[in-house]
């Protein structure tokens, strides 16, 4: 079993293994993470790690590698995710791993197989030295990050107490993202009774039933959310993302639903979240029996103390402190007891795009960066 001969070759190999998240690509017959997890497990074994697979959902495992020499030492975790988003709408071959203009192209090249390749390369370079470091080094390739984060939930639940710090793989231009908001979606829906549009009095218009509730709920949240502002992340936000109702202009609509996107600060999350605010508002306003409320998703906000030892070490080798408008597995791991940040090569602007890529120079900079980070733990 061999290891690729360059970081670019390693990334090309990973990109060529389809690992589209089936939950984020309905109807695409997505392969899921199993094949990618198996290959990452082989690569970790070549690096000297003891490898285990933990099936989180049928056929969809996390792959975990623990390196020798860790007995009794504090645990340091590298945690990229295995899955990618849908390939729909891509203008390049999604799994070609083609090199052009100094870039590796394909789905996941940026998010986050590039970060994963850089981490694996650094671990391979230091495989003989890792047992002598002052930390117990481990790696986890997480499944499911792109939809619901079940891999990070499972890992935090079963292994949260093993690690003092985690570097989550995301394309951050090697900035240390120590804070991001959480994201929750709320589905407000109303039911009515359809009839012919020429006799609307015989029906019950679900759109008109929902609209006043929706406007009032939005106004309530927009007035209330500033009270949960964070000095680093700012105020929580709410956005009306979609509204759907009715089937034809000449039919009184029997159903209507709207989705609200709320980005939550730690203070809001700890106070029960925006779902609690909405439920209480509907009950006090007398609308709880008129509309239904369903909360979808529960990604966690992240706010890791910049004074954390791992953060200071990342900054000591040239990283800078940053926040992000997006969320990732770092919030989930931190919620499970592992102080975490996101830090990796490439830009988030390249993620999920129709021609996703990672510059080889950025990949190689990431390899060097992770190696130097590990070397800060030399005795």
C-alpha positions as CSV (number, residue, x, y, z in Angstrom):
1,X,0.0,0.0,0.0
2,X,1.6,3.2,-1.1
3,X,1.2,6.9,-0.5
4,X,0.8,9.4,-3.4
5,X,4.0,11.1,-4.4
6,X,2.8,14.7,-4.1
7,X,0.1,16.7,-2.4
8,X,-1.5,17.4,-5.8
9,X,-1.6,13.7,-6.6
10,X,-3.2,13.0,-3.2
11,X,-5.9,15.6,-3.8
12,X,-6.6,14.3,-7.3
13,X,-7.1,10.8,-5.9
14,X,-9.5,12.0,-3.3
15,X,-11.5,14.1,-5.8
16,X,-11.8,11.1,-8.1
17,X,-13.7,9.2,-5.4
18,X,-17.3,10.4,-5.5
19,X,-18.6,11.2,-2.0
20,X,-21.7,13.3,-2.7
21,X,-23.9,13.6,0.4
22,X,-27.1,11.8,-0.5
23,X,-29.1,14.0,1.9
24,X,-28.0,17.2,0.1
25,X,-28.5,15.7,-3.4
26,X,-31.9,14.1,-3.6
27,X,-32.6,12.2,-6.8
28,X,-28.9,12.0,-7.8
29,X,-28.3,8.5,-6.5
30,X,-25.3,9.9,-4.6
31,X,-22.7,7.5,-3.6
32,X,-22.1,8.8,0.0
33,X,-18.9,8.6,1.9
34,X,-18.0,4.9,2.2
35,X,-15.5,4.6,-0.6
36,X,-13.7,7.8,0.4
37,X,-13.6,6.7,4.0
38,X,-12.0,3.4,3.0
39,X,-9.3,5.1,1.0
40,X,-8.6,7.7,3.7
41,X,-8.4,4.7,6.2
42,X,-5.7,3.1,4.0
43,X,-3.8,6.4,3.8
44,X,-3.9,6.8,7.6
45,X,-2.6,3.2,8.0
46,X,0.3,4.1,5.8
47,X,1.0,7.1,8.0
48,X,1.2,4.7,11.0
49,X,-2.3,5.3,12.5
50,X,-4.5,2.7,14.0
51,X,-7.7,2.9,12.0
52,X,-11.3,2.3,12.9
53,X,-14.6,2.9,11.1
54,X,-17.7,4.0,13.0
55,X,-20.9,3.6,11.0
56,X,-23.1,6.6,11.7
57,X,-25.8,5.8,9.2
58,X,-26.1,2.7,7.0
59,X,-23.1,2.6,4.7
60,X,-21.9,6.0,5.8
61,X,-19.0,5.8,8.3
62,X,-16.7,8.2,10.1
63,X,-13.1,7.1,9.7
64,X,-10.8,7.6,12.7
65,X,-7.0,7.3,12.8
66,X,-5.2,7.3,16.1
67,X,-1.4,7.7,16.0
68,X,1.1,5.9,18.2
69,X,2.7,7.4,21.3
70,X,-0.5,9.0,22.6
71,X,-1.0,7.2,25.8
72,X,-1.8,9.6,28.6
73,X,-1.2,12.7,26.5
74,X,-3.8,15.4,25.7
75,X,-5.6,14.7,22.5
76,X,-5.2,16.8,19.4
77,X,-7.7,16.2,16.6
78,X,-7.7,17.0,12.8
79,X,-11.2,16.9,11.5
80,X,-12.1,17.5,7.8
81,X,-15.3,16.1,6.3
82,X,-15.6,13.4,3.7
83,X,-18.8,14.4,1.9
84,X,-19.4,17.0,-0.8
85,X,-22.4,18.8,-2.0
86,X,-24.3,18.0,-5.2
87,X,-22.6,18.1,-8.6
88,X,-25.7,19.5,-10.3
89,X,-25.0,22.4,-12.6
90,X,-21.2,21.9,-12.7
91,X,-19.5,23.0,-15.9
92,X,-16.5,20.7,-15.4
93,X,-16.2,16.9,-14.9
94,X,-16.9,16.7,-11.2
95,X,-14.7,13.8,-10.4
96,X,-11.9,14.3,-12.9
97,X,-9.3,15.7,-10.6
98,X,-7.9,17.5,-13.7
99,X,-5.0,19.8,-13.3
100,X,-5.1,23.0,-15.3
101,X,-3.6,26.5,-14.7
102,X,-1.9,25.3,-11.5
103,X,-5.2,24.1,-10.0
104,X,-6.8,20.8,-9.1
105,X,-10.4,20.8,-10.3
106,X,-13.4,18.8,-9.2
107,X,-16.1,18.6,-6.6
108,X,-14.6,18.8,-3.1
109,X,-11.3,20.1,-4.3
110,X,-11.8,23.1,-2.1
111,X,-14.5,21.9,0.3
112,X,-12.9,19.9,1.9
113,X,-10.8,17.3,0.2
114,X,-8.0,19.9,-0.3
115,X,-7.9,20.5,3.5
116,X,-8.0,16.8,4.1
117,X,-5.2,16.1,1.6
118,X,-3.0,18.8,3.3
119,X,-3.7,17.3,6.7
120,X,-2.9,13.8,5.6
121,X,0.3,15.0,3.8
122,X,1.5,16.7,7.0
123,X,0.8,13.6,9.1
124,X,2.6,11.4,6.6
125,X,5.6,13.7,6.6
126,X,5.9,13.6,10.4
127,X,4.8,10.0,10.8
128,X,8.1,9.0,12.5
129,X,8.1,12.1,14.8
130,X,4.4,12.0,15.9
131,X,5.0,9.5,18.7
132,X,7.5,11.9,20.3
133,X,5.2,14.9,20.3
134,X,3.6,16.1,23.5
135,X,0.1,15.4,22.3
136,X,-1.9,12.4,21.2
137,X,-2.6,13.0,17.6
138,X,-5.8,11.8,15.9
139,X,-7.6,12.3,12.6
140,X,-11.3,11.9,11.8
141,X,-12.9,12.0,8.4
142,X,-16.4,13.1,9.2
143,X,-19.5,12.0,7.2
144,X,-22.5,14.1,6.7
145,X,-21.3,17.7,7.2
146,X,-23.2,19.1,4.3
147,X,-26.6,18.1,5.6
148,X,-27.3,17.9,9.3
149,X,-23.8,17.0,10.6
150,X,-24.6,13.5,11.9
151,X,-20.9,12.5,11.7
152,X,-19.8,15.3,14.0
153,X,-22.7,14.7,16.3
154,X,-21.8,11.1,16.6
155,X,-18.1,11.7,17.1
156,X,-18.7,14.4,19.7
157,X,-21.1,12.2,21.6
158,X,-18.7,9.2,21.7
159,X,-15.3,10.9,21.8
160,X,-15.8,14.4,23.1
161,X,-13.8,13.8,26.3
162,X,-10.7,12.6,24.5
163,X,-9.5,15.9,22.9
164,X,-8.4,19.3,24.2
165,X,-8.5,20.9,20.7
166,X,-9.6,20.2,17.2
167,X,-8.7,21.8,13.9
168,X,-11.7,21.4,11.5
169,X,-10.9,21.3,7.9
170,X,-12.6,24.2,5.9
171,X,-11.2,26.5,3.3
172,X,-10.4,29.6,5.3
173,X,-7.3,30.9,3.5
174,X,-5.4,29.5,6.5
175,X,-7.1,32.0,8.8
176,X,-8.2,30.6,12.2
177,X,-12.0,30.9,12.3
178,X,-12.8,30.8,16.0
179,X,-16.4,32.0,15.8
180,X,-19.5,31.6,13.6
181,X,-23.2,31.7,14.1
182,X,-25.4,28.7,14.2
183,X,-28.2,28.2,11.7
184,X,-31.8,27.1,12.3
185,X,-34.7,26.9,9.8
186,X,-38.3,27.3,10.9
187,X,-41.2,26.1,8.8
188,X,-44.5,28.0,9.4
189,X,-47.5,26.5,7.7
190,X,-51.2,26.9,7.5
191,X,-54.0,24.7,6.1
192,X,-57.2,25.9,4.5
193,X,-59.9,24.5,2.2
194,X,-59.8,24.7,-1.6
195,X,-62.6,25.6,-3.9
196,X,-63.1,27.3,-7.2
197,X,-61.7,30.7,-7.5
198,X,-65.0,32.1,-8.6
199,X,-66.6,31.3,-5.3
200,X,-63.8,32.0,-2.7
201,X,-66.4,32.3,0.1
202,X,-66.9,28.5,-0.1
203,X,-63.2,27.9,0.8
204,X,-60.6,28.9,3.3
205,X,-57.5,30.7,1.9
206,X,-54.4,29.3,3.5
207,X,-52.2,32.0,2.0
208,X,-54.2,34.8,3.5
209,X,-54.3,32.8,6.8
210,X,-50.5,32.6,7.0
211,X,-49.5,36.0,5.8
212,X,-50.5,38.1,8.8
213,X,-49.0,35.6,11.2
214,X,-45.8,35.6,9.1
215,X,-45.5,39.4,9.0
216,X,-46.1,39.7,12.8
217,X,-43.6,36.9,13.6
218,X,-40.9,38.5,11.5
219,X,-41.5,41.9,13.1
220,X,-41.3,40.2,16.5
221,X,-38.0,38.5,15.8
222,X,-36.5,41.6,14.2
223,X,-37.3,43.5,17.4
224,X,-36.2,40.8,19.8
225,X,-33.1,39.3,18.3
226,X,-30.8,42.4,18.9
227,X,-31.1,41.5,22.6
228,X,-29.0,38.5,22.0
229,X,-26.1,40.3,20.3
230,X,-22.6,38.9,20.7
231,X,-19.5,41.2,20.9
232,X,-17.7,39.1,18.3
233,X,-20.4,37.8,16.0
234,X,-22.9,40.7,16.2
235,X,-26.6,40.3,16.2
236,X,-28.6,37.2,15.3
237,X,-30.4,37.6,12.0
238,X,-33.7,36.4,10.4
239,X,-34.5,36.0,6.7
240,X,-37.7,35.0,5.0
241,X,-36.3,32.5,2.5
242,X,-39.3,30.9,0.8
243,X,-43.0,31.0,0.7
244,X,-45.2,28.6,-1.2
245,X,-49.0,28.4,-1.5
246,X,-51.6,27.3,-3.9
247,X,-51.6,25.4,-7.1
248,X,-53.4,27.6,-9.6
249,X,-54.7,31.2,-9.8
250,X,-58.3,29.9,-10.1
251,X,-58.2,27.6,-7.0
252,X,-58.4,28.9,-3.5
253,X,-55.2,27.6,-1.9
254,X,-55.6,24.8,0.7
255,X,-52.0,25.1,2.0
256,X,-49.2,27.6,2.5
257,X,-45.8,27.3,4.0
258,X,-42.9,29.7,4.6
259,X,-39.3,29.1,5.8
260,X,-37.4,31.4,8.0
261,X,-33.6,31.2,8.2
262,X,-32.3,32.4,11.6
263,X,-28.5,32.7,12.3
264,X,-28.1,32.3,16.1
265,X,-25.5,33.7,18.4
266,X,-24.3,31.6,21.4
267,X,-26.4,33.8,23.7
268,X,-29.6,33.1,21.7
269,X,-28.8,29.4,21.5
270,X,-28.2,29.1,25.2
271,X,-31.5,30.9,25.9
272,X,-33.5,28.2,24.0
273,X,-33.0,29.5,20.5
274,X,-35.2,31.3,18.1
275,X,-37.7,28.3,18.1
276,X,-38.5,29.2,21.7
277,X,-39.1,32.8,20.8
278,X,-41.4,31.9,17.9
279,X,-43.4,29.3,20.0
280,X,-43.9,31.8,22.8
281,X,-45.0,34.5,20.4
282,X,-47.5,32.3,18.6
283,X,-49.0,31.2,22.0
284,X,-49.2,34.7,23.4
285,X,-50.7,36.1,20.1
286,X,-53.3,33.3,20.0
287,X,-52.0,32.0,16.7
288,X,-50.6,28.7,17.9
289,X,-53.8,26.9,16.7
290,X,-53.9,28.7,13.4
291,X,-50.4,27.8,12.1
292,X,-48.0,25.0,12.6
293,X,-44.3,25.5,13.5
294,X,-41.6,23.0,12.7
295,X,-37.9,23.6,13.4
296,X,-35.4,22.0,11.0
297,X,-31.7,21.8,11.6
298,X,-29.7,22.6,14.7
299,X,-26.2,23.6,13.6
300,X,-24.4,25.0,16.6
301,X,-22.8,28.4,17.0
302,X,-19.0,28.5,17.6
303,X,-17.2,30.8,19.9
304,X,-13.8,29.4,20.9
305,X,-11.7,31.6,23.2
306,X,-8.8,33.1,21.3
307,X,-6.6,32.5,24.3
308,X,-7.0,28.7,23.9
309,X,-3.6,27.1,23.6
310,X,-4.3,25.6,20.2
311,X,-5.4,28.9,18.8
312,X,-2.3,30.6,20.1
313,X,-0.2,28.0,18.4
314,X,-1.9,28.5,15.1
315,X,-1.4,32.3,15.4
316,X,2.2,31.8,16.3
317,X,2.9,30.2,12.9
318,X,1.4,33.0,10.9
319,X,-2.4,32.5,11.0
320,X,-4.8,35.3,11.8
321,X,-7.9,35.3,13.9
322,X,-11.2,35.4,12.0
323,X,-15.0,34.9,12.1
324,X,-17.2,33.4,9.4
325,X,-20.7,33.9,8.1
326,X,-21.1,30.2,7.4
327,X,-21.2,27.3,9.9
328,X,-19.3,24.0,10.0
329,X,-18.5,20.9,12.1
330,X,-16.4,23.1,14.5
331,X,-19.5,24.4,16.2
332,X,-20.9,20.8,16.6
333,X,-17.6,19.5,18.1
334,X,-17.3,22.5,20.4
335,X,-20.8,21.9,21.6
336,X,-19.8,18.4,22.4
337,X,-16.9,19.5,24.6
338,X,-14.0,19.8,22.1
339,X,-12.7,23.4,21.8
340,X,-12.5,23.8,18.0
341,X,-11.6,26.1,15.2
342,X,-11.8,25.9,11.4
343,X,-8.6,26.4,9.5
344,X,-7.5,25.3,6.0
345,X,-6.1,26.1,2.6
346,X,-8.2,27.7,-0.2
347,X,-11.0,30.1,-0.1
348,X,-14.7,29.5,0.8
349,X,-15.4,31.4,-2.4
350,X,-14.3,28.3,-4.4
351,X,-16.6,25.9,-2.4
352,X,-19.8,24.5,-4.0
353,X,-19.1,26.3,-7.3
354,X,-19.8,25.1,-10.8
355,X,-16.0,24.8,-11.5
356,X,-14.7,24.1,-8.0
357,X,-10.9,24.0,-7.7
358,X,-7.9,24.5,-5.3
359,X,-4.7,26.1,-6.4
360,X,-1.8,23.7,-6.0
361,X,0.2,26.5,-4.4
362,X,-2.5,26.9,-1.7
363,X,-2.6,23.2,-1.2
364,X,1.2,23.0,-0.6
365,X,1.0,26.0,1.7
366,X,-1.6,24.1,3.7
367,X,0.7,21.1,3.9
368,X,3.5,23.2,5.3
369,X,1.1,25.1,7.7
370,X,-0.2,21.9,9.3
371,X,3.3,20.4,9.6
372,X,4.6,23.5,11.3
373,X,1.5,23.5,13.6
374,X,2.3,19.9,14.6
375,X,5.9,20.8,15.2
376,X,4.9,23.4,17.9
377,X,4.2,20.3,20.1
378,X,7.8,19.1,20.0
379,X,9.1,18.6,23.6
